[in-house]
């Protein structure tokens, strides 16, 4: 099976049209999870983890009638995704969460761990099964990855006001020979030219459920940056320009085709994990969008 995924070039070189965007460009790695049979030695979504046999498994910290083991969400090796920039000598990121519903006012119970793969010589053979997964919406199907680096720009809501006004001006788009919705030219920017949808490392955060909310490290106060985006779909009907060439087959534009892990992030589209750029050892934070 061909695991390569190739994002088509953006329909517009947006930094050429609006040069003020150029300094805001960031690299991101689209993970492109696709159904497969990953092992503990593979980067994966929903696959088995390289977990030391002598280390206790993680359980939900929120009270349940019975203890709820966390389930694997992502395992990412730095060798596959150099953009990870793990702290110290670690080279493996593991993310787990609780697969059960919780109080809407509580944060999603999620654990982020960095480890050194070479230190795990005795792997846990049988991790605990989910105790009571709610409709399996929070238990990802095992997926292999096809990491691909792309360039992203900020969500329209996160742009400086002057740049927002420029992008909202249809005359500037017309002057560049670009056809846009005269009433909402910013929709082309957000849907096709700013940030990639789907699971990814780095890049810029998607917004919309709320206005942009700055995230600051609780340990040092540094502004945090996106680490991992967990998504309910890799594209939707408004963002089909991001569909990889390899997936452009009949039916691929259908939303049901774009979610191989088969998860739903609450009532939203994304769960964004943020990390402190000053130190990978500082606590992460998260936000649902």
N, C-alpha and C positions, 0 to 999 in steps of 0.2 A: 504494500500500500504506500502510495506517495504521501509522505508526511509534510512535504514542503507547502507553505502557504505564502502567497505573494500579493501584497496589497497594491492595487493599481495606483499609478501616480495621481496626485490630486488634480481635479479638473481645472484648477487655477493656481498659479504661483502667487499665493496670497501675499507673501512678503514683498514681491515685486510691485504689487498694486498698492499696498500700504506698508512702506518701508519701516515705519515705526514698530511693526510686528517683529522684525528680524531679531532684535536683541532678546525677544521673549521666547524664541524657539527652544524647545527641550526635546531630548531623545526619550523615546518610550519603546518598550518591547511588548509587542502583541504576542500573547501566549498561544492563541489558536488551539484551545483544547478540542480534541476529536476522540471519539470512542476508541478504546484500545485496551490492552492488557499490560499496563506498566508494572514493573517490579520495584522493590525497595531501592534499587540502584538507579532508577530513572526519575527525571523530573516529571511531575504529573499533577493533575487535578483529580482528587478523589481516589488516588491510588494508595497502595500500602506505603507506610513510612519506614525509613531506616531508624528504628527505635531500639535503643539498648535493652537487652533482656533484663538487666538488673535495675533499670529505671522504672519506677511506678508509672502507670498510665495516668493521664490527666482526666479529671472528672469536673463536671459543672460546679462552679462555686455558688450558684444560686440554689436555694433550697428546693428540692423535689421530694415527692413521697418516697422515691427510691433513688439511689445514686445514679446519675446519668453520665456515662462515659462520653467524652468528646469524640468527634469523628474527624478524620483527615479531610481537610479542604484543599491544601496545596503542599507540594514538596518541590522545592526549586534548588537545583545545584548551580553554584556560581560558574562552573565550567560551561553550562548551557546558556547562562544569562549573565554575562560580565557586568551588566548595568546594576546588578544586585548590590555590589560593594559591601560584602559582609564585614562585620567587625572582627578585629584581631585575626586569628588564624582560622576562624570558622569559614565554612564554604557551603553550608546547607541551610536553607530557610524552610521551616515547617510551620504550617498554620492549621489549627484545629478550632472547631466550635461545637457548641451544643446544638443538637438537631431538633430540639423541642421548643414549642412556643413559650414565651415568657411575658411578664407584665409589659405592656406597651411602653411604659415609662422607664423601663430598665434597659441598660445597654446589652447588646448581643454578647453572650459569654464567648469570648474568642481568645485564644492563646497563640502567641507568636514566639517561636523559639529558633535560635541560631545554634548550630552545632558543627563539629568537625567530623566529616564522614569517616576519615581514617581511624578515628578513635572508637568507632562502633564495630567491634570485632565479633560480638555475639548479639545477633538480631532477635528481637522479640518475635516469636513464631506465630502466636495467636492473640492479636489485640482483641479487647472486648468488643462485642457487637453493640450497636446502638440499642438502648433499652426501650425507648418509646419515641421513635422518629415520627414527627407529625406529617403524615401524608407523603413522606419521603422527599418533601420539597427542600429539605436542608441536608440531604445526604447525596453528595455529588456522585454521579456515575463515574467509574474509572475512565480517565482520559489521558492519552499521550499528548505531548505538546509539539508545536512547530514554531519556536520563537523567531520573531522577525522584528528588527528595529525599524522604527518610523520616526518622523519628526512631527511634533505637535506644537500647537499654540494655545493660549488660554481660552477657556470658555468665554463667550461674549460677556457674560455677567461679571467676569473677573478682570476685564480690560480697564485701563485708565479711561476716564470720562471723555477726554478729547478723542481718543481712538474709537470709542464707542460711537461718537457722533459722526466720525468719518465713515465708519462701516455702515451706518444707518442712512448715509446719503447716496441715493441711487445714481446721482449724477456722476459721482466718482467711479462707480462701477461701469456706467455707460462709457465714460471717457476711456476706460481700459478695454472696451469692446466686449464686456461681459453682461449677459442677460440675467437679470435677477427679478424677483418679485418686487415691484416698485414700492409696495407698502411695507414689506418686511425683508429687505435685502440681507439683514443679519441672519436669516434662516439658512441661506446658502453657506455662510461662514460657519455657523454652529454645526450644521448637519454634515458638511463635507470637507471643511477646510481647517478646523481647529483641532479637536482631540478625537482620537480613535475610540469607537465603542468597544465593549467587550473586556475580557480578562487581559490585564497588562501590568507591567512593571514600570514605575516611574511616570514620566509625562506630566500632563495636567489633569486636574480633577474635573469630572462632569458636575454641573450644578443644575438647579431647576426646581427640586423639591423645596429647597430653601435658597436664599441669597448666599453668596460666598461667605463662609465663616472662617476666619483665620484660626489656625491651629498652632499652639505654642507648646514646646516641650516643658513638662512639669519639672524636669530636673535642672534645666539651665535657661529656660525662657527663649531658646532659639525658635524661629519660625520653622514649622515642620513641613516636609515635602511628601508628596504621594509615594508610597512604597508599592502597594499592591492594590489593584482594583479587582474586586470580585463582582461579576456581572450576571444578570439574569438572561442576557442574550448578547451575541456578538455583533448583531446588527438588527435594525428594525426597518419598517417600511420607509422611514424618513432618511435612513443612512445607508442605503444599499450601495452607494459608491465605495463603501469600505469593504464590500464582499470580496474576498480574495479571488483571483483568477481561477484557482483550482476548484472553487465552489460555485462557479457561475454555470449552473446546470438548471434544467427546468425544476421549479419549485424552491430554488435556493432563496428567493426573495421573501418566501413565507417565513413569518416569525418563528414557527415551530422548528424550522430547520437550523436555526441559529443558536440553539442551546443544547449542545451535546452533553454537558454535565447534568442537565435536567434539574436545575435548582431555581428557586425563586427567592430573591433577597427581600424578605418581608413584603411590603406593598410598594416597593420602590424598584429601581433598576440596578443600583450599584451599592456595594459596601466598600468604602475607601479606607484602606489602612495607611496611616501616616507614620513616618519615621523622623527622628531627629538627625539632621545632616551633620551635626557637630560630633555625635557619638552614636554608633549603632547599638551600644549597650544601654542607652537610655530607653525608658518605656515608650511603647508605641501608643497611638490613639486611633480611633476609628470614627467614621461618620457615614450614615446612610443617606444616599441621594437617589 
